[in-house]
Amino acid sequence: MTRAPRFTRTVANLPATVPFVGSDTLERRLGKPFAVRLGANESRFGPSPRAVQAMVDTAPETWMYGDADSHDLRQALARLHNIDAEAIVMGGGIDGLLGELVRLVVDPGDPVVTSDGAYPTFTYHVAGHGGTLHRVPYAGDHEDPDALIAKARETRAKLVYIANPDNPMGSWHSAATITAMIADLPDDCMLALDEAYMDLAPAGAEPLFDTSDPRVIRFRTFSKAHGLAGLRLGYAIGAPSTIAMFDRIRNHFGVTRMAQAAGLASLRDVEWLRHVKTRVTAARVELNEIAIAHGLRPLPSATNFVAMECGGDGDRARAVLAGLQARGVFVRMPGVAPLDRCIRVSCGLPEDHALLDAALSATLREIDG
């Protein structure tokens, strides 16, 4: 008799894959550490000193589980966004919350719409729950709201995903465009609006919060501008009736006591967030200058990274990526044509950019002879 667990048919038929190969895994494969990490869109400028102190102060209390309701943090976020705390749910970063949303909405075979080349963790969760993915291409370097809504109507999708600002291209839509997209959303379809980079976006990109519409759920994170990626802390905002559904399936003790304390301290340190935004703006200028100096074309960005066209197709960009990684510089690139003509470089410190500049010069000399 053969002994074997009985996995679900959906999971048993999936390929063994992950949305992103982590930088630590890549270092082990290369047999050496990266000299600079510019691939995961972490905040190289670090967390607020107040958040660091809150983590130190909370460390002796980590024998206790965190508050299952994240009460104090949700109250602070409610005041920040001028909404009710009942419209907010905390989770293990946007990635974890997206997984919970898909679990709430998607049964095996249910249609789900996203952009071809958009944030792969969302599609990873949909595949894991047996949903049927329908993809639409980008319109230039932007996700295409009109095409996403049209495909949702065509397929009778239960869920449609868009990121604004966008990862991996760094582009963004105006608040008016997103508001119009919501107005056109089918009555029985939910919109997952990923706003991981909204803290860094220009004025006019953020729609007003309307928690009366149960079809819209918006995602925010402490991983980017707040510099707390290692703590895995994010939140979703929606109608209280929608948010209440998360209590049926979420990991109630999934947000640690330390993460809650650090998030609360970071929210209170308004000056640090302003400092980070200033540093990101300056870093984007530096990255643009490096790209142009080497014959690459930087794309406009509303995020803490810059997508750079490498002057060819995906094969050339992959060669640039490999050359940079071999020289100790960790960057990423989009995985789907025609977006894969680019590499994606996170904002770093001036010394990080100097290493990137030198590695890029050597890589392009090697590629172009």
Buried (B, 14 or more C-beta within 10 A) or exposed (E): EEEEEEEEEBEEEBEEEEEBEEBEEBBEEEEEEBBBBBBBBBBBBBBBEBBBEBBEEBEEEEEEEBBBBBEBBBBBBBEEBEBEBBBBBBBBBBBBBBBBBBBBBBEEEBBBBBBBBBBBBBBBBBBBBBBBBBBBBBEEBBBBBEBBBBBBBEBEBBBBBBBBBBBBBBBBBBBEBBBBBBEBBBEEBBBBBBBBBBBBBEEEBBBEBBBEBBBBBBBBBBBBBBBBBEBBBBBBBBBBEBBEBBEEEBEBEBBBBBBBBBBBBBBBBEEBBEEBBEBBEEBBEBBBEBBEEBEBBBBBBBBBBBBBBBBEEBEBBBBBBEBBBBBBBBBBBBBBEBBBBBBBBBBBBEEBBBBBBEBBBBBBEEBEE
